[in-house]
Structures are given as C-alpha cells and as structure tokens.
C-alpha cells in the first residue's frame, strides 16, 4: 500500500512541478526513463559489458604453466600482428564474406521480389519453406550437408557411382565453397524475410499510381521496390558480415567428416581462439584475438553503414 | 550528468573485474588440506562409460559411512580437463576427485593442480598396476594419479579380408611382416589400415612411436627437448610409414572416429587396426556386419622375438589440490582404482590396469555373459586372454608433453600434410616439432629442438 502510494507520488511529483519549470522536468524525465531501463540495463551490464571489459582486461596478461600470470601490456596484441595463422584465418573469412554474402543476398532479394510480385501460387508455403532452414540448428544442418557431400558414402558418392564422375566437394580447394553453400542454405530465408517485410511496407497506392502511368512490372521493380530494399540491404549486409566473420559451427562440425585435415584448428578466427584457449592454455592471447576481431568487424560494419547512409542522403 | 553516470558505471564494472581477477590469482599455498579421512562430503568429476558409477559409489558409501560422494558427470575427457583448469584458475568450484585422461595428468601436476599421492603412500602400489598406465602418471617420479583402466596397443584384424588376400593374421610378428601383408591386401582392393594424420590419429601415433622406442619429448623440470625426427625410434617409424604412404598401402583419406571410418570397418575396406585394448566394444557397435570376422593379436614388433608393448589412451583418478578433504578423497581414489571398486569397474566393461584383475580367472572366463558376447563377435576367440597378455608386457618409458591437449589438437594441422603427399612425413614432423616448441616457449619452458 505504502509502496504504491510512494510510486504514485513519484510519478505525480514531477508532473506537479512540470508547469512550474520545464528545465527541471527534462532531467527528471531522464531518470524516469532509467526506471524502465534497469531490467535491461542490469542484464546488459552483466552479460555484455562486464564480459567485454573482462576480456580486455585479461588480454593484457599472460598465463604460463611455468611462471604463472603476469602483466605484459600490449605483448599479446603485438604477437597477434605477426601471427601468420591468425591472418590466414582472417583472410579466409574475408574471402568467404566477399563471395558468399553477395550471392546469398542476391538470392534472398530475388525470392523476396518473387514473393511480393503476387503472381506466385502457394506464397505462404514458399515463404515458410524458404525460411525453414533458418530454424534448423546449424549443427544439424551441417551434419545433414556433411552426409550429402560425402564422396564415399554420401549422396555425392552415389552420384559419382551412377555418373562415373569423380566429384569431391570436400577437396581442400573447394571446401570453402561447400561451406558457403551450407551457410547460404541456412540464411537465405532469414534475409529474404527482412527484404520481404520491407517490401510489404510499400503502400499499394504507389503501385496503382505507377500502373496508371503505364509502368511495366520491371519498371515498378526498378523504381519503387529496389530503392525500398536499400535500407534493409544495409542491415542484412552488416548482419551477414558479422555472421561470416564469426564462422565456427559449420567448419568445426565438418572437421571430422572431411578427409585428411583440410579444416585446421586455425581455419577461422573463432576456431583459432577456441583452440588457443581450450587446448592451448592461452586464454589471454585468445582474448586479445577476440578483441582484435571485434574491432575489425566493427570497423567493417561501420564502413558499410556510413556508406549506406551516404547513399540514402543522395 | 549522463557522462558522470557512465563513468560511475564503468568504474563499478572495473571494480567488479578487479574483484574477479583477485579471486583468479589467489594462490593456494596450504598443503595441509588433508581433512578428516573418515568424514567428508566429496565432489567427484568424471565420465561414466560403463554406466555403473552410481552403483559403485553407493557401495563405497556403504563401506565408508562417514563419506558421501557427489558424482558430476562431466561428459568427456576433454570437457573435464577444460572445466578443471577453469576451476583451478578461479580458485574455487573445483572437485575433490577428478577423472582425467592419462596424458593430461602431467599438465595438471606441473601447474600444481593435483596432490602428490605418495603423501598417502600411493607410491607403494606401483607393482600392483600394469607398467604402462602406471608409468604415464608419474611426474618427478611421484604418482599424481592412479589408473582406473589401461589401453595396451593391440593388432585387430578382419580375418575374412585377410583370408581373401591369402594372409594369416597370426603369422604377422614384425612390422616387416605387416608391410608384406599390406601389399597383398591392397591387391584385393582393401587397405590394411587407415592413416590420415588428423588429431584423432594422435593417440595411435604416440603409441606406435612409443613402441618403436622413440623419445621425441623429454621433459626435465622447466626444460623440454623436442626431437621429432633425429631420434632413432622416430627414424624407423618415419621410414616405415613413409613407405606405406608412398606405395598407397594405407587409406590416407579416412580419419579415425569419422563416420566413413565406421563404414569402412563395417564393409571390410579397412582390414586391420592397431589401437588400444578398449576397441572391441567400439568394433561391435561400429562394425556389426563383420560379426565373427574380427580377431585380435599382439602388436607387430620392430625386431623379431621382441615383446614390446605401448599404451593408447587410458584414464586415471587424481586428488585436486584445492580440496579440503584430501585424505577422504584419496580413500575414494584408492577404492576405485585399487580396492573393490576396481573389480566392479572391470565387471562393467572397463579394461583393468590392476594386475590382480588381469591375472584373475574370472577376467578370462569365456562363460561370463560379457566375455561370451565379445568372444562371439571375435569368432570364438578368448579376447581378454590376448588383451591381458598385452597389458602385462613391458613398456619403455615414454613422456608426453606437459601440454598434451595442444599437441593432440594441432597434430592434424601439420602432420596431415604428409598424408595428402604435400610434403614428406619427416618434413611434416619437423614443422610439428617447431610448433610444439613455440607453444612450450609461450608456456614459459626452455625448449631445445633437435
């Protein structure tokens, strides 16, 4: 009872003063916002801010089996600069991003446009079934694809037997493309949905006006729909870049399915960090790696965003 | 105003971190955490492959009424050692007793995470255990864990495939015989075995070089000597395996423990394995179509007339230094490895390391239910008799690196290149040695590479 009255007083209090001084109210409103914020802020600080600060903190130390833990300043970062394994993994995910992301987003945009054209039968079925792979856990879908790719006992193996070919999708030089195919399969539907939802915000009156003006379907796509997609394109590009720089599940599951050792322990930056900290006893160095990767990814995402903002200003 | 709040928040966060870090670096210097040997609540981390831990613990508690044991199934060896190193780093949350894979014991002993069990008289038990597992658990000549099982390296072969190639598996006594057999088996389309150089092949690799008498890693306190190629034992191993790769006598595309591996064992493409004595149960489940065809024999020797064995795998129980109940914890370890628990473990499928059990009649009795099932799969052979003989063969001393998990996970990165024929095995092992040396230096060791 007293609590509720106190709350009422708290809420009405500033309102009473509201008419008196507008400037005070501004500050009060700030505090009131925090009351609504705290459940989120608390979780945010504990699961996001503190772990990141902790990672930055431990990245300045070095833990050794002989000698224990000592402060080393930026030594871990300096070592990272000269670590060829690290840069080879960064190069690999960068290449992956440059090739896989455009293909996936192009497919997603095409699907969204097709769905939005209203000329397809079974739109609902199509929409759900393209989105479904996103709902399958990455581990499961990688296993499924791994069995499909198998050159000895998989579907590819059976095809090879029938056609007399010698296709091996696990060969080291095309392995990255095979992983790209899995990721594309997983995430095209998700991106399609983002595109589709932004297309569905276009008022129908625009289409009507366009058709009264005698615009063809292609002109409608070019002049109305594609410009509308630009905004969501920036978002999907940023999500996809972040996603592929963090590539981990697919290669680590495939590691034991691929003949030989085409997937090394430093295949992607995340795998490298994982191996360093869990089997290499180098969690400090792994933290430095993680921070560096975060900075690289943020820089790229920021560049993309700046670029798209410039585009929208035009 | 807003900035001030931010600063306050940041300071608070940093303060929390410093607090955390302080926990992290608090070292435990008390060695007098023995506690009451008859009254304690123990926490035990481990995995339960025989699905029998609950029963064994209940029996222990009955025999020691003051002690209760809480078993946390940590799943796999890798997860257990990761969790343990995190708990030790944090300074709390560690168990009293932990199950570890043999080669990781040294790592924890070096970093002062485990109790030297000779404090409780465990050093006097040396002669009761098979030499292979016992030798692996010593650091500075002190036992830091007691073995619960062992894995003498064996030669498993598929008799049906061998017959087709006109090879008698029993007559393969040396690695030269093995090479001749490999050629005949390759002519039928099968491979004598698979070698792919991935991290899953690391354990058989160490077992094989161990048997060859190699000493690639020598650890002496803070000094490590790495000699991956010039050691005489390594030389004969390298020459032999290189020959198998060059002449296409081994399947270099199928890594151990992959799906393809099980399928090839099941359809006869892979005709034999040199692997630990714990393999029968895996063959029975992984290659059901070959029931009745597999046989087991002693490992081929490098020189005729020798009887040298080596160990592949195996796990052990250790007492964690952070424990406040070390005396009671040791009591439990002793019960599980050396006392009545060891027999119960053996009865539920663990391959024993205790000589008493290995030599007992019931272990090789073909009429027990477990033995009968295994022997049927092996075409009526008395499997445990062969395995028990191997377990009691002498082994050379062999040292793993104190950072064995790293050595295992990165083995494939370098060595697999020899199996895809990008470089020679000698070159691959040289590169591997360099990488291991780098890791050693990162960990504060003084490393010499030969």
Interface residues (C-beta under 8 A of the other chain):
Chain A: X27 X30 X45 X49 X50 X53 X54 X57 X58 X63 X64 X65 X66 X67 X68 X69 X146 X147 X150 X152 X153 X172 X256 X257 X259 X260 X261 X264 X265 X266 X275 X278 X279 X280 X281 X282 X285
Chain B: X1 X2 X9 X10 X13 X14 X16 X17 X20 X21 X24 X25 X27 X78 X82 X85 X89 X107 X110 X111 X196 X197 X198 X199 X200 X222 X252 X253 X254 X255 X257 X258 X259 X260 X263 X264 X402 X403 X405 X406 X408 X409 X410 X412 X413 X415 X416 X417 X419 X420 X439 X442 X443 X444 X445
